[in-house]
């Protein structure tokens, strides 16, 4: 696959922070607040903060490990913990991304074609698979272009929600209005899906000028901006829709605009929201699809997946078998799994990977100020707690997938030897 521009021309701190924010703020922001709100209720902003803190602990651990990146660029704790934990982290990351790809595609379909969301989602997967087969990845330039359009739209939605008349039932009773600790943890676990791109800012490495000095600032800056945006968005959605209506919708930002502006102006403004969601979704799918192919290729070359997934196009240097296989799995997920479950599965994969990376970071001797050992320990424990707090359908589904991966690795390793 073609090298991203940031690898050929190192980025400054500001540009790298922009790339980090753009990797996190995407289609997830247009959909995840509904299931997270159903779990956390009026404490949704607290869940946003908890998820942001856990995301920082993961990013800090990844940045600590990234100094010794292997040739395939994976950060999975393999060097510190051994091959089996490394595989588990990589498999969780790969399968979580498959679920994330399906969730992003379905989000795109829900905003672009509410009456035919499934068909639109499949079309989005097909359209974004082609660039991946041609060796195209989501570059820093494309990331900046997407974020320059998406963030102003999200900021506008925040202002509309905070300045419109408050929803009369926003502090009333009903499902999700008075959550306990479990509800907040489940909401935070789901919201990890909206932070999932933090790994890119943590592993930019030599793509950033003076990485030892700039990477910590990039991680803190990107997560700080994203956290502030999400906290404001959560307050705006709760004020405008209330916890009950927020929990019942699948397109919260469109409902926010519709409820705050009325039918007369909702058409134009709704189209703006739709355009931003579709743009964020397509941009995210380009990145996710290419990443899926690369991750499957890396595991295959290690003998942990069947050898057929290591086939690479000579002309475009793209792992075409892995990319097409991933696209086929995503389409199956779109046709068989509901959106909240997809979000939960994607978050579970991120959290399992984060827990293993956090444990691996405990063994690093060259400590940095931004990743003390206690933070690695708290982060690993936090990842496990949030993963187990997710809806049981997602937890059991992903545990089954992890077990299947272990069996597949055993068979593939035996054949490889």
HELIX and SHEET records of a PDB file:
HELIX    1   1 UNK A    5  UNK A    8  1                                   4    
HELIX    2   2 UNK A   13  UNK A   24  1                                  12    
HELIX    3   3 UNK A   27  UNK A   30  5                                   4    
HELIX    4   4 UNK A   32  UNK A   40  1                                   9    
HELIX    5   5 UNK A   41  UNK A   43  5                                   3    
HELIX    6   6 UNK A   44  UNK A   65  1                                  22    
HELIX    7   7 UNK A   66  UNK A   68  5                                   3    
HELIX    8   8 UNK A   78  UNK A   81  1                                   4    
HELIX    9   9 UNK A   83  UNK A  112  1                                  30    
HELIX   10  10 UNK A  114  UNK A  116  5                                   3    
HELIX   11  11 UNK A  117  UNK A  133  1                                  17    
HELIX   12  12 UNK A  140  UNK A  163  1                                  24    
HELIX   13  13 UNK A  181  UNK A  195  1                                  15    
HELIX   14  14 UNK A  198  UNK A  202  1                                   5    
HELIX   15  15 UNK A  205  UNK A  207  5                                   3    
HELIX   16  16 UNK A  211  UNK A  248  1                                  38    
HELIX   17  17 UNK A  252  UNK A  261  1                                  10    
HELIX   18  18 UNK A  263  UNK A  301  1                                  39    
HELIX   19  19 UNK A  307  UNK A  310  5                                   4    
HELIX   20  20 UNK A  320  UNK A  336  1                                  17    
HELIX   21  21 UNK A  339  UNK A  361  1                                  23    
HELIX   22  22 UNK A  373  UNK A  389  1                                  17    
HELIX   23  23 UNK A  392  UNK A  416  1                                  25    
END                                                                             
